[in-house]
Amino acid sequence: MDTDDRSPVRIAHDTPLTRDEIAPLLDNLAGPDRALRIATLSALVTLPLVTEAWLAVSERLQPFLRADANPDAELLEAAVHVPTRRVRNVLHALADTIADPDVRRVLTHDLARAGDRSAVPHLLEDFRGENDHLRRLAAEYLSLFAVPEARGEFVQVAANDPLADTRFWSAICLAQLGEPEALKRELTSVAPASFEPERTQSNVESELSLLWGDPASAFVRIQGRGPWPAATQFMLEGLAEQNDGSIPWIIIESLLAGHGEPDVDDWSSDVVQREQDPAKVSELRERARALRAHLERTFPEDFERAEALETLAYLPGEDTASFISHLWMRLAELFTTQKRADASSGSVQPDPWPLLAGGNDLSVMVKAMESGFVPEIEPLFESFLRMQEHGQFVDQIGWTVGRSGMRRVILGLESRLRNDDVPVRLAAALLIEAAGTGASEAWPPIHGGMGASPPPRQISLFVDEGAATSAFETWSGPAGEVPPAAGDEDKSATTPRRSASFRDQGRFSLTSPGDVSDDEAATAEEELAIRVSGDADTDPPRTAYAHLRCPRAVTAGDEFDLEVGIAKDPDSEVAGPELVRPIWSRGPYVLTVQVVAEGFTLKPGEMSRHELPVTVEKPYPAVVLHLTANPQTEDVVPRMIQVTYFVGSQPIGVAYRALAVRKEESVSVTLPDPVPLGSVMTVPGDGATEPDLTVQITEGQVAGDLLWTFETPHVATPTEPVTTSIDDDPDTFTRQLINRMDRPTDKGLGGLMRGIGSIIEQATPPELWNLLARVAAASGDRPPTVFIVSQDPFVPWELALVETPFDPKSAPFLGAQATLGRWVMPRPGKNRPELPPLERRTVDSMAVMCGRYPADHFRWTRLEHAEHEAAELQERYTAEPLEANLGSMLDFLDKTSETDALHFAGHAIHDPNSPENGLVFSDLTFFDSIQVLGEQLAVRPFIFLNACQSGVGYTVLGSCAGFVGAFLFAGASGVVAPFWSVNDAAAQDIARDFYRQALEENISPAEALRRRRASFGKDADGNDIEPDSAVNLAYQFFGHPNLRLVRNAPIKEAIHA
């Protein structure tokens, strides 16, 4: 008897294809046949390719994109998706220079659909014009972006335009800005059940009204907007829940597609998983074979769909491919027969509709049999040849072929791609495009209902081109403009949205089919060594130094050049570490530089953030900015220019350059001493992830000013720093918060914490919350990871109130809504704390220090739960017990090469103006954090201080003090500590829960603490309750939000309360 023990086989997720593997496509791309060239390029842009292959595509394509070559709209539509800066810059130029205005306008629309903001100025021209049709189209494509400069016009048009379509798209433009009222008005004022077209004043049918009657067209047309600001997301989700027939549901669904709604499960028949009785499996297999024989004779006329869907899943895996091939061939023969009959009857086009159900049925059958199905490419291609003129069959055969993975598809069609007959090569290219499009889709393309087309692909993280590309030379013209040949900067005011899928391709762009995954590399030292060293032929240098070149003295009001980039050797006038790329960055990459130059004004049209391509041929790129020092009353003002370097959203270092600003040319200036160069940065850990959002908070030159910059791989971010102001004595706020939390609160604790959170939220810019809502929507079901790098050690940003929570089942605070890690930004001339922090830290050895206090002491009472806490850690993780005294602490600081983590359980107090400040030892002496600042912890241990107020920070002579800042400055990989006083029993519970998640369940420290914060004021189901303790909000975590603590040493029995 049979048992069905087949392992599910999912679609092969290809590693990127090499140049040699796509050689036949490259040959066809460069050939003379126009239709074949367009089909080939359309196929290539659906494939994952290594950088070298993309550069070859760019090279082959270049001659056909010249303005004098009269490129047609179809070629340009595909070229928009080629992820090389060189091609994109040519397209930017063509959008200004193509003679045919219709082609130029189509290119503008294609760029907009690809998320390229260079299209916005052209779209605004049409939006402000007199042609109603062009105005409607412009509004539609503008609605893909947040365009604050046209907000007033959107308000007027959304309220008053006679064309419903133009009002609708303008309302979406406002929704992109976080103003959903006009969109809600449009959505709730129509009658979706009536598909009668709306008549405008000019008696022209409303195109959008017609689309409401065609769900597939409407869905494809509208999806791709977002992620939405929190207010818009909330409005749309509210309308979706309403679902009472009073609103056009298809529009709501398409606007929410991919943003906040649950992912559709990968549907497949569950019969195989449900039925494992050998006798029953044997019976079902016999029924499946009989049904196969029946369908081979009668399909598609006699198809018992329900029975087939359940039973055909039991066909042996080796039978399914030939069965599907046979049925597709039978369908193709019927299609050909019908086409001949229709042609003989004088019909211009055959009517394929009687056969459409057969294509749907075959796609459903493949989905049901997916656990053992590997398609036969050659027979399916023969069917495709006969049916390629009908779009449904193209989609469905392509989706079926794509189940095998694109490497196998191209290999299986290689002879067809090299065939002497151009139509055969053309068909092969069309099938590859259909397979590449369908390869990422779990659901089959079922026609006759809702369409399943993917949203527009948006790319702005480009692979880098080789020596022939002049775009990577240092461009001395205005930043933000494209150089005459080809530039490396977008002409946009904000960074376009990036495609996460393409970011992954770029990250692993040099992966060969045999390479291991990141998880495997993290556990294999030899693979890690390979990844760190890279490939000398294609991998640019893994280290570099900051390059900041400008005069050492400038005059207020005079423009000067600032050259920003990276260099091979250090510059004595630049303070900063050696910049080391993250482990996961391989091959050509994009380096982001964020300039903060307070007291200076950028030349109009320029940006302070730039993305610099780095290649083997051009390993040290730079960009020139033009700054003007602001007017001043003092004769001479010393100033500092700061640059933060990112790979992806991962910060890898901060550099500074000092210069003097004189009031006027005649003022004598003593040139500033160069900021001292810090030590070399340690190579970062072997993590393979970057934060969803990195927030950098820099102190301004005016006391209390904070300059905020943002970096994310998901959505557009402001290109210039955003300024907020706080009290110039934030330490006072810290003391008041500690004192307030030390007072007992029987009632109103929830309101108190929300009030504190509101005060902190008022010190943040609105841009933070707009970005966070969009990033959260882009992050799917998991909380977004947020990394705050700040110069201030005072403000508990974790407690900032989120007025519109994107997770209503979690407490409405930043540290509960997001998986949050914090870090202290290195000061000028200092390279500590090291940036970036580690993403992986082995914790096989641990030291536990517990304060054991007299039972009768009036102030420092015995902490029985802390003693139990220490005993549990010693037993569970074989932690080494240390006496809580100065000698033991100094011994630990001296021998950290033997200890991966330190846990302190005891009393502490924050009172920097008193000698009684710091950790309280068993002998009732105090250990001040200043004593840690002089140490250097070579192995970067993880620190958990489970002691009241030990997480509070302050400054001494401009340097960060407090235990968090001190341990980070000394080299700790991460620090957990409470901000205010905590109950002994609750502190023990938090420590136990933390280590269980972090060391045993592979949950990041940031996420473990987020879950604690999330439970404040919530029951087990996420409903609001009145909290009786704020201890879950007390703990701060300083470290990378994706840090993992890895334990290889044995773990003993589970800890029980």
N, C-alpha and C positions, 0 to 999 in steps of 0.2 A: 504493500500500500504506500501511497505517496504522502509525504508531508511537505507543506509549502514553506520552505526555509530560505526562499530567495531574499537576498539583501536588497533593500531599495537602492536603485541606481538613479541618481539625479543627473541633471544636465551637467556636463563637464565644464567647470569654470576655468577657462583657458588662462594660462600664463601668457603674457604678451607675445605676439608673433614677431619673428625676426625678419630682417630684410630679405634673406634668402627664401624664407617660407612664403613671402608674398611676391616673389620675383615675377611670376606670370601676370599678376595684376599690375605691377609696375610697368611691365612692357606694354600692356594694353593701354595704360594711362598715357603713355607717351606716343601712342600710335596716331595715325591720321584720321581714324574714323570718329566723328564727333559724338554720335550716339553711344558708341562703345566707351569713349573717354568719360562721358557723364555717368554711365552706369557703373563703370569701374570705380570712379571716385566716390559715388554714392555707396558702393559696397565697402570701400576702404574705411570710410569714416564710421562704419558700424563696428569695426574690429578693434580689439586691444592690441596695440603695437608697441614695440620698444622704441626708444628715442631715435635710434639710427634709422629705423624703418620710417618713422614720421618725417625725418629729414629727407629721406629719399623721395617720399611722396611730395613734399614741398618742392624739391628740386625738379621733379618731373612736371609738376603743375605750373611752375613759374612762367614758362613761355606763353601759356594760354591765358594768363591773367593780365597781360599788358593791355593798356587802353587801346593801342592801335590794332590789337588782335580782335577787337569787338567781342569780348566774352559775353556769352548769352546768360540769361537769367538762371537756367537750370544748372549750369556749371557753377555759378556763383553761389547758388543755394547750398550745394554740397561743399564748396570750398570754405564756407563759413565754419564748418565743423572740423576743419583741419587745425589741430592744436599747435601750430607753430606761430611764433610772433611774426616771422617774415611774411607769411601768407596773410595774416590778419592786418598787418600794416599796409600791404598792397590793397587789400579790400577797403581799408579806410580811405586811401587815396582815390580808388576807383569811385567810391561813393560821392566824391567831389568832382570827378573829371569825366565820367562816362557821358558821351554825347547824348545818348538816348535817355530822355528824362524818365520814361517808364521803367527801363532796366535799372536806372539809378535808384528809383524809388523802391523797386522790388528788392534791391540789395540792401537798402536801408531797413526795410521790413525784416529781411533775413537776419541782419545784424541784431536787430532788436529781439527777435525770437531766440537768438543765441545769447542774450543777456549782455550785449555790448552797448555800453552807454554812449559810445560815439554816435549812435543813431539819434539820440535825444534832440540835439539842435535841429537836425533835418526834420524830425517829426514835429517839433514845435512850429517850424515854418509853415507846414501844411495845416496844423491845428489852428493857426492864427489867420489862415487864408479864407477865401470866399467860396471855394468849391466844397459843397456839402459832402460829396463822396470822399474826397481826400481828407476832409476834417474828421469824418467818422473813422476812416482807416487810421489816421494819426492818433486819435484818441484810443483806439483799440490797442495799438502797439505801445503807446505811452503808458498804458495801464500795466505793462509788465514791470515798470520801475517805480521807485519813489522819486518824484520830481517836485521837490518843494518850491523851486523857483516859479512854477506855474500854478501854485495853489489857488491864488485868487481867480485865475481864469477857469480852473476846474469848478470852483464853487459856482460861478456865474453860469457856465454851460450846463452843469448838472441840474441846476434849478430852472433854467429858462429856455434851453435849446428846443426847437420844435421837433427835432428828430429824436425819437426814443432811443435809437442805438447810440447816438452821440452822448445823450444824457447818461445812458447806462455805463459806457466805457469811462466817461469822465467821473462818474460816481466811484468806479473801481480805482481810478487814479487817486481820489481822496481817501479811499479805504487803505491804499498803500501808505498813506501818510498818517494812519491812525485815526481817521475821521470817517466812521462808517455810516453816519446818519443818512447821507444822500443815497447810498447803496441800499440801505434798508428800506428807504422810501420807494425806490424803484422796484425792489423785489416784492414788496407787500402791496403794490398798487396795480399789479397785473392779474389777469385771470388765466392761469396756466391751463385750465381745462379747455379753454377756447383757443383754437389754433387759427382763428380768423386773423389775418394780418392787419396790424394797426395801420391806419391811413394818416400820413403826415399832412401838413398844410399844402404841400405840393402834390398830394394824392399819389405819393410813391410808397410802395409797400415797404414795411420795416423788415430789413433782413434778419434782425435778431428775433423778431416775432415769428418769422418762418422757421428759424433754427430751433425755437422751442418745440416745434412739432417734429423735429428730427433729432432725437436724443444723441445719436452717435456724432452727428456734426456739431451739435452744441457743446458736447463734452470736450471734443478735441479742440474746438475753437477757444473755449474759455479756460481750460485747465492750464497749469504752468505758472499762474500767479501765486504770490506769496513766497516764503512764509509771511504770515500777516502780523502786523502789530497786535498787541494783546487785546485792544478794544475791538478791532475788526474780527479777530478770531472768536472772541466771546459772542459778538453779534451773530456771526455765521453759525456757530454751534447752537445758539439759542433757536435760530430759525430752523435748523436741521431737526432739533428735538421736537419742535412744534408739529411739523409733518402732518398737518391736518387738511392738506389739499388746497390751502389758500395761497400758496406760494409756488413758483416754478421749481420743483424739487431738483430738476436736472442741473439748473444753474448753481444751486447751493452745493450739490454734490461735486460739481466740477471745480468750484472755487475752493472747496475743502480738500480736493484730491491731493493726498500726500502730506497734508498739513493738519495733524491733530486727530485724524480719524484712525481707527485701528487698521493695521494691515490686513488684507484679505488672506486667509489661510491658503496654503498651497494645496488646493483641493485634489484629492485622489480617492479612488475607491478604497474603503476600509475593509473590504471582504478578506483580503489576504491576511491582514493583521488580526481580524476577528475570528476567522475559522481556521483552526489548526488540527482538528481531529483528522487523523490519517485517512480513515475510511471516507469521511465527508469530502476531504480534499481530492481524493481519487475519483469520487463520483463527479465532483464539479469539473475536474479536468476532462473527463469523458464528455460531459455536457458541452464544455467549451470547444472541444474538437469537433463535435457534431454540429454545433452552431457555426463554427468556422466553415465547414464543408457546405452548409446550407447558404451562408452569406456569399461564398465564392461563386455560387450559381445565381443568386437572386439579387444581390446588392446592386443598386440602392433601392430597388422597387419594394423589396420585402425585408424590412429591417426592424426587428423587435428591439427597440432601443433600451428599454428598461432592463430586459433580461440580458442583453449584450453587455451593458455597462457593468452589471454585477458579475456576469459569468466569464466574460472574455479575459478578465484579470487573471484567470487561472490557466491561461495558455502557457505552456513552457516558454521560457525566455527566448530560446532559439527559434521558435515558431512565429513569434509576433512580428518580426521585421519583414519576413517574406509575405506574411498575411496582409500587412498594411500596404506593402508595395503592390501586391496583386490587386487589392481593391482600388488603389489610386489609379492603376493602369486601366482597370475596368471603367472607372469613372471618366478617365481621359478618352477612352474609346467611345463612350456614350456621348461625351461632349463633342468629339470630332464628328460623329455621326449626325448629331443634331445640327451642328454648324453647317454641314453639307446640305442637310435638308432645308434649313432656313435659307441658305444661299440659293438653292434651286428654286425656292418659292418666291424669290425676289426680295427677301428681307435684307436690308443693308447690314444689320448686326444680328448675330444669332441671339436668341433668348436663352440665357443659361439658367433661369430661375428654377425650372424643374429639377436641376441637378444640385442646387445650392444646399439643400438639406443633406445630401450625401457628403459634401465637404465638411459640414458641421459635424455630422455623425462620425466621420473618420477622425476628426480632431479630438472629439470626446473619447473615442476608443483609445487613441494614443495616450491621452491623459490617464485613462483608467489602467492601461497596461504599463505605465511608466516604470514600475519596479523591475521590469525585465526587458525593456524595449531599447534597442540600439538600431537606428534607422539604416536602411540600405540606400546609400546616396545615389549610385548609378541608376537603379530602376526608378527612383523618385525623380531624378533629373529627366528621364524620358517622359514621364507624365507631365512634368513642368513644361517641357518643350511644347507639348500639345495644348496646354491650358494657360500659358503665360499672359494671354491677352485679357484675362479676367482677374481683377484685383483680389477677389476673395480667395481664389485658388492659389494665387501667388503667395498671399499671407499664410495660408494654411500649410501648403507644402514647405514653405520656408521655415515656419515654426517647427514642423515635424523634423526636417533635416537638422535644424539647429539643436535638437536634443543631444546630438553627438558631440557638440563642441566645435568651435570654428576651425581649429587646427585640422581636425579630421575632415571637415567639409572641404576646405581648400585643397587638401591632399587628394581627396576623392574626386575633385573636379579639375585637377591640374591638366589632364589631357584635353579636357573641353576648353579650358582657358587658352590652350595653345593650338587649338584646332584652326585649320586654314580657313574654315568657313566663319566669316564674321558673325552671322546670326547665332551660331552655336556659342561663340565666345560671349556674345551679348547676353544670351540666355543664362550662361553660367554666372556672369557678373550679377545679373538680376536675382538669381537664386541665392547667391552669397549675401547680397544686400538684405533679402527677405529673411534669410537664416540669421544673419547678424542682428537684425532688428528684433527677431523673435527669441533669440537665444537667452535674453535676460528676462523674458516673460514666462512666469510659471503657468499662467492660464492660457489656454488656446484661444485663437481669434475666432470666436463664434459670431457669425454675421446674421443680420436680420434683427438685431437688437442693439444694445449699448456697444459702442465701439471700444476698442481696447488699445488705442494708439498711445504711445508714451508721451509724456510732456516734452516740451522743447528742451533740447540739450544745450546747456549753458556752460561755456568754457571761458575761463580767463587765466587759468594756470597753464602756461604754455611750456612745451618742451623747448629746448634751446638748440639753436642751429650752429653749424660749424664755421670754419675759417672763412668761408666765402660770404658770410653774412656781415655786412658792414653795420648792421643794427646794433651789434654788441660792442662797437667801439665807444669810447667815452664821448658822449654827445654834449657839446658845449653850447648848443642853442637853448632856447627857453624850455625848461622842463615842462613836460606835459604836451609838448608839440612833437610831431613825428619828423625826424630828420629827412632831408631831401631824398635819400635813398631808401632807407627803411629804419624806423626807430624802435626803441624798446619801451615806449611809454604810451599808454592810452590817452586820448584827448578827452578824458572824462573827469568830472569833479569828484566822483567816488569810485572806489574799486568795484568792478562788476561782480556779480555773484559767481562763485566758483562751483564747478561740478564736482561733487564728492567722488563720483565714480572715476572721473578722469584724474582727480588728484591721486587716487590709488594707483592708476596706471602710471602716472609720472613717478610716484614714489618707488614702485617696483619695476621701473622701466627697463632695467637691465637683467631682469630675472630670466633665466633660461628654463626650458621645460623641466630640467632635473633639479632646480634649486629647491631648497626646503623652505617651509613657512617661517614666519617670524617666531612663532611659539617654539618650533623645533630649534631655530637658531639660538634662542635665548637659553636653551638648556645644553647646547653643544659648543664648547669653547672653540673648537677648530672652525666651526661655521662662523662663530662670532668674529674670529680673527679675520676671516675672509671678508666679512661684511665691513669691518672697520677699515681694512686696507683698500678695498674696492678694486676695480679693474683699471690699471694704469692707462689703458688705451682709451677708455670712455669715461672714467670717473675723474672729475676735477679734484684738485687738492682738497683734502678733508679738513685742513686747518688754514686759517688766514688771520690777518690782523686788521683792525679797524683803520680805515683811511679817511681822514678828515683834513682837508687842506683849505686854508683861508689865511688872510693877513692876520698878524698878531695884534695889530691895532687898526681900527677903522674910525671914520668920522660919522657922527650922527647925520642922517639925511643922505649919505652917499651910498650908492649901491656897490656891493662887492660880490665876488664869486665864492661859493662854498662847494667844494667837490667832495662828494660822499660816496664811499664804496668800501672795497676791501683791498688789501695789499699783501704781498708776499712777506714783507719784513715789517717789524714794528717801527713806529715813528715816535721819537722821543718827546714830541709835543702833543701826543695823543694819549690819553689815559684810557686803558682798556685791556682786557685779557686777550689771549689767543682765542680766536673764535673756532669752535669745533662743531662740525655738523652732527646732527643726531644720527644714531646708528641706522635708522630706517631710511635715511636719505642716501640714495645711490644714483650714480650717473649724473648727467646735467640736471641742475636744479634751479629753482627761483629763490633768490635771497631778497627778503623784504627789509627795507631800511625805513625807520620812522624817526624823523628829525623833530626835536623839541628845541626851539630857539626863542626863548622868551626874551622880550625886549627888542625883537627884530620883526620886520614885516617882509613876507615873501612877495616876489614880483607877481602882479595879477596874472591869474591863469595857471600858476605853478602850484604844486602840491608838496606837502612835507613828507608824504609817504610814497615810496617808489619800490617797484619790483624789478630786480636786476637779474637777468639770466646769467648763469655761471656755467661755462663749458670748459672742456679741455683746451680748446683753442683760445678762449677768452676767459681765463680763470680768475681775473681780478677786475671786474667791471666797476664802473663808477658813473655817477650822474652829477651834473652841475646845477646847483640852485643859485638863485640871485636874491640876496638879502639886503635889506636896508635897515640900519640901526635907527630906532625910534628917537625922536627929539628928547633932550634931557636938560635939566638945569645944572647938574653937577659938571665940573670940568672933565672928570674922568670917572667912568663906571666900569668896574671889572665884571665881565659877563662870561657865561658858560654855554656852549652848544652841546646838546646831548643827542646821541643817536643810539637807538635800540635796534638790534639785528634779530630777524626772525627767519626760520625755515618753516614754512607752513605757518601755523599759529604758535609754534614753539619758540620762545625767546632763547637766544643762545649767547647773548652778551650785550653789555651797555658800554659805550665809549663816550669820552668827553674831550672837548678842546676849549682852552681858555683864551680869551682875547680881551683887549681893552677898548672901550668906546670913549672917544673924546668928544667934547661938546662941539668944537669946531677945529678946523685944520691947524690953526695957529697954536693950539694948546699943546704943551709939551707932555709927552707920555713916557712913563717908564713901562717897558714891555713886561707883561705878566710872565712869571716863571711858569714853565710847562708843568701841567699837572703830573705828579709822579706816576710812572708806569707801574702797574700792579704785577703780581705774579702770574704765571701761566695757569690757565684754567685746566682742571682735570677733565679728561674725556668723560662725557656724560654716560649714564647707564644704558642698558640695552633695551629700554622700552621701545615700543613700536607704535605709540599713539601720541597724538598732539591734543591739546585742549580744544573743546568746542569754541570757547571764547577766552581770549587773554585780555585782561584789563590792566593797563599800566597807569599808575597814579604817581605823578611827580610833583614835588613841592615847588610852587612858583617863587619868584624872587620877592614878591610882596607877601608878607606874613599872612598865612591863612589861605592863600590861593593854592588850588590843586589843579593840575593839568592832566586830563584824562585822554588816553589813546586806546584804541581797540584793534584787535586782530582776530579774525575768525575765518575758517575755511568754508563757511556756509552762505553768508549773505553779505550785502554791501555794507561797508563801514565808513564813518567819517574819515576823510583824509587829513584833516587838521585836528590838532589837540582841542579838546573842549575844556573850558575853565569853569570851576565852581569855587566858592569861598566857604571856609569854615571859620569858627572862632580861632583867633590867633593863639589861644591857650587851650588846645584840646585836652591837655592833661587834666584840666579842671573838670571837664566833662567825664573823663575816665574816673576820677575820684568820686564825683557825684553818683555815677552809675554804680560803682562798687558799694558806696554807702547805702544807696537806695535798695540794692538787692540784699544787703545784709540785714535789713529790717524785715521782720516777719510780716507776711501778707496773707491774711485769711481769705479775703475776697478780692475780686477784681484783678487777679494776677494777669489774666489774658489781656485785659485792657491796658494794664501797665506796660506789658511787653510790646503791645502794638504801638503804644505811645512812644516808647523808646525807639522802636523801629522806625516810626514816622520821622522822628528827629534826625536819625541817621540817613533816612531816605532823602530828606531835604538837602543833604550835603552832596547828593549824587546828581549827575546830569540826566535829563530825560532820555538822552541818546542811549544810556546804559540799558534802560528798561525796554526801549523799542527794540534794540538789538537782541536783548535776552529773550524776549518773546519770540522773535523770529528764529533765533538759534534753537530755542526749545522746540518749536514746531518742526525744525529741520532734523532734530535729534531723534524723532520717532517716539517710541514707548519709553525709552530710558531718560533719566534726568540729564540735562546737559552738564558737561564738565566745564567749570569756570576756574580760571587761574588769575588771581589778583596779585600783581607785583607792585608794591607800593614803597615809597620812602617813609611814609608815616608809620610809626609803631603803635599808635594810640587807638585809632577808631576801629571798633568791632564791626566791620562791614558785613559780617555774617548775619547781623541782626537787622539789617535794612529791611523795611517793610515792603513787600511786593503787593501793591494795591490790587492788581488783578492777577491772582495766582494762576499759573498755567497747570498746576497740579492741585486741584481743589481738595484732594484728600490729604494733603500735607500742610503743615503750618505755613502761614504766609510770610515767611522770612527768606531772605536770599540764601542763607545756608541750609534751608530745608527744601527749597524749590530746586536748587542746583547742587551738584556734587562739587564742592568748593575747596580749593587749595589756595593757600596764600604764601607769599615769599616777600622778603625784604630786599629792596633794590640796592645794589652796591652804590656807595657814595663815590664821588669823584676821587680818583686816585686809589680806590680800593677795589679789589676783586673778590671780596667776601661780603656777604654770602655768595657762594659760587652759583652762577646762573648758566644753564638751567639746572634745577634740582634733579636728583636721581628719580627714575621711574621704576627702579627695581632694587630692593635691598634684602639681602639674605639675612635672616634672623635665626641662626642656629645656636647662638650663645646669648645669654641675657644676664644682666646683673640687676638684683632687686635690693633697694635700700628702703627700709621701713623705719619711720620714727616711732620709738617706743617710749612713751611719756609716762610720768608718774600718775597714778590713778587719782591722786588727791590734789593735783596742781590746779590752782584757781583759774588759770588762763589756758595753758596748753594741756588740755585734758587727754586722757588716754583714748586712742582710736582703735577700738577692738576690731572693727571691720577692716581697717587698713592692715592690721596684723594678719587677719585671715586672708586678705587679698594677697599679701606677700607670700604667705604659706602656700596658697593655691598655685601661684605662679612658679614657685620653687618646685612644687610637686609635678605640675602639669607640663612645664617646659624646661625642667631641670635647670632653673635659673640659679645663679650663684648669689647667695645672701651676702650683703655688705652691711656692716654697722653704719648707722646713720650718724656719722661724725666727719669732721673736716679731713682727717687723715684718709679715711676710706674714699671720700669724694676726690681728693687729690690723687690718690692711687688710681682711681678709675680714669681720671683725665690723663694720667700718664701712661696707661696701658690699654688704650682703646683698641689697639691692634688685635687684642684677644677677645673683645666683647662687641657684639653687634648691636645691642640695645641696652638702655638703662631705664628702669622703672623706679620712680620715687613715690612712696605713699606716706603721707604725713602732713604736718602743718606747714603753712607758709603765710607770709603777710607782705602786702605791698605798701611800703611807706619809705620812699627813697630819701626823704629828709630826716630820717631817724636811723640810728645805728641798729635798731631792731627792724631789719628789712631783709626779706629773702626766705629761703627754706629754713625750717626750724629743725635742728638736729635733736637726737635723743638726749644730749646733755644740755639742751635748752640754749645752745649757741646758734648764731645765725650765719647762713652762708649767702653772701651777696652775689648777684649775677655778675658784677664787675670782675669777680675772681675767675669767671669762665672766659671773659673776653681775651685774656692773654694766652689762652691755650689754642692749639691747633690739632683738631681731632682727625688724624690721618685717615681712618677707615670710615668716617662719616656715619657714626652710629645713629640709631633711631632713639628718640628721647620721649618718654611719657612722664610728665610731672603731675601726679594726681594729688595736688595740694592746692588749697584755697588761694585764689588771686595770683597764682604763679604764671598765668598767661598774660598779665598786664605788661605793656611796654611803655618806655619813656626814653628820653634822650639825655645824654651827658655830653656837653660840649659838642653838640651836633651829631653825636654818634648814638646808634641804637643801643639801649640798655634794656634791662628786663631779661628774664630767662629765655624767652623765645628768641629775641634778637641776639643775645649773647651766644646761645648754643648754635644758632644758624651761622653766626659770624665765625665761630670756632670750627665749623665744618659739619654739623649734624645734617643728616639726610632728611629729617623731619622732626617736628616737635608737636606734641599734644599737651595742652594745659588748659585749665579752667580760668575764665576771666574774673569770676567772683567766687565767693565762698560756697562750698558745696557740702551737702550732708554726707556723713561718713558712710552710712549704709548705701546710699544712692551712688556714691563714688565707687564703691566696691563693685556694684552691679554694672556700672558703665565700663569699668576696666575689664571685667570678666567677659562681657558681651563684645567689647572691642577686640580683644585678642582672639576670641573664638572666630569672629568673622575674618579678621585680618590674617591670622596665621593658619586657620584650618579651612576656611571657605573661599580663599582667594578673593576676598572683597577688599577694595582699596580702603585705607584709613579714612579718606575723604568721604567715601560713600557710607562707611559704617557710622560715622558721626552725623552725616546727613539724615540717615534713617532715624537716629535718636532725635535730632531737632524736629524732624517731620512729625513726630508723635506728640509734640507739645500741643495741648488743647484739642486732641483728636482721640476718638476711641479706636478700637481695632478695625472698624470698617471705614475709618476716615471721616466720621461725623464729628461735628463740633461738640466739645464738652468744656466745662469750666476746669482749667488746670489747677492743681494744688501744689505744684512745684515747677520751678524754672531751671532745674538742674540740667535737663537735656539741652538747654540752649547755652549753657555756660562754657562748653568746651570749644576751644579753637584748634584748628589744625593748620600748621605751616609746613608745606611740602607740596610736591606736584600732585594735582588732583587725580592723576592716574598711577601714582606710586603703588606698587605691590610689595608687601612684605612676604618673602618666600622662606618657608621653613623646610629644610631637608632632614633635620634631626628628628628622632622619634618623639611622639607625643603620647603622654600617658592617658589614663582614664579621663573621661569628660569631667569638667568642673560642675559641681552641683551647688546650688545655693544652700 
